[in-house]
Amino acid sequence: MQASLAATTGVEHVADVVAHLLAGADVVMTTSALLRHGPDHARALLEGLQDWMRRKGFDTIQKVRGLLAAPADADHTESERSSYVSAMRRANTGVYSS
């Protein structure tokens, strides 16, 4: 049985939509962003996604979805370490500053 993945947190910008789709999300929920920015923000996200796909040569969402997902049989220790190091580098460059 294959489960669906819905991304529900941190979806504010086109890059967030793209990242969740690349990770394998079937659905990307944007309720909080739409409440903050208004309903026209949905159009901006969709147009941004279409633009990104065009620039990268993708003609369907199916070709994007899961492209960067880790295989089920992968050693996740290395991936976890890489994610930790990346997060620490972002924190040290002020990305997480308020």
C-alpha positions as CSV (number, residue, x, y, z in Angstrom):
1,M,0.0,0.0,0.0
2,Q,1.3,3.5,-0.9
3,A,0.4,6.4,1.3
4,S,-0.2,10.0,0.2
5,L,1.9,12.8,1.6
6,A,0.3,16.2,2.4
7,A,2.6,19.2,3.2
8,T,0.9,21.4,5.7
9,T,3.6,23.5,7.4
10,G,5.7,26.3,6.3
11,V,4.2,26.8,2.8
12,E,4.5,30.5,2.2
13,H,6.5,30.9,-1.1
14,V,6.8,29.2,-4.4
15,A,10.2,27.7,-3.3
16,D,8.3,26.0,-0.4
17,V,5.7,24.5,-2.8
18,V,8.5,23.3,-5.1
19,A,10.5,21.8,-2.2
20,H,7.5,19.9,-0.9
21,L,6.7,18.5,-4.3
22,L,10.3,17.5,-4.9
23,A,10.2,15.6,-1.6
24,G,7.1,13.7,-2.7
25,A,4.1,15.6,-1.5
26,D,0.8,14.9,-3.3
27,V,-0.8,18.0,-1.8
28,V,0.7,21.3,-0.6
29,M,-1.7,23.1,1.7
30,T,-1.4,26.9,1.8
31,T,-4.3,28.0,4.1
32,S,-2.2,30.1,6.5
33,A,-0.4,31.9,3.6
34,L,-3.8,32.6,1.9
35,L,-5.2,34.0,5.1
36,R,-2.1,36.2,5.5
37,H,-1.9,37.3,1.9
38,G,-5.4,37.0,0.5
39,P,-6.8,34.6,-2.1
40,D,-4.8,36.1,-4.9
41,H,-1.7,34.6,-3.3
42,A,-2.9,31.2,-4.7
43,R,-2.6,32.6,-8.2
44,A,0.9,33.8,-7.4
45,L,2.0,30.4,-6.1
46,L,0.5,28.6,-9.1
47,E,2.1,31.0,-11.6
48,G,5.4,30.8,-9.8
49,L,5.3,27.0,-9.8
50,Q,4.4,27.0,-13.5
51,D,7.3,29.4,-14.2
52,W,9.7,27.2,-12.2
53,M,8.6,24.1,-14.0
54,R,9.0,25.8,-17.4
55,R,12.5,27.0,-16.6
56,K,13.5,23.5,-15.4
57,G,11.9,21.7,-18.3
58,F,9.1,19.9,-16.5
59,D,5.8,19.6,-18.2
60,T,3.8,17.8,-15.5
61,I,3.7,17.7,-11.7
62,Q,4.2,14.0,-11.9
63,K,7.7,14.5,-13.2
64,V,8.5,16.8,-10.3
65,R,6.9,14.9,-7.5
66,G,9.3,12.8,-5.4
67,L,12.3,13.6,-7.6
68,L,14.5,14.3,-4.6
69,A,12.8,11.9,-2.1
70,A,15.1,9.4,-0.4
71,P,14.6,5.8,-1.6
72,A,12.9,3.7,1.0
73,D,15.9,1.4,1.3
74,A,18.4,4.3,1.7
75,D,20.6,4.7,4.7
76,H,18.9,7.7,6.4
77,T,21.8,8.3,8.8
78,E,23.8,10.1,6.1
79,S,20.8,12.2,5.1
80,E,20.0,13.2,8.7
81,R,23.6,14.3,9.2
82,S,23.6,16.3,6.0
83,S,20.3,18.0,7.0
84,Y,21.7,18.8,10.4
85,V,24.9,20.3,8.9
86,S,22.8,22.3,6.4
87,A,20.6,23.7,9.2
88,M,23.5,24.7,11.3
89,R,25.1,26.5,8.3
90,R,21.9,28.4,7.7
91,A,21.6,29.3,11.4
92,N,25.2,30.6,11.4
93,T,24.5,32.8,8.4
94,G,21.5,34.4,10.0
95,V,18.8,32.7,7.9
96,Y,16.9,31.9,11.1
97,S,17.3,35.3,12.7
98,S,14.3,37.4,13.4
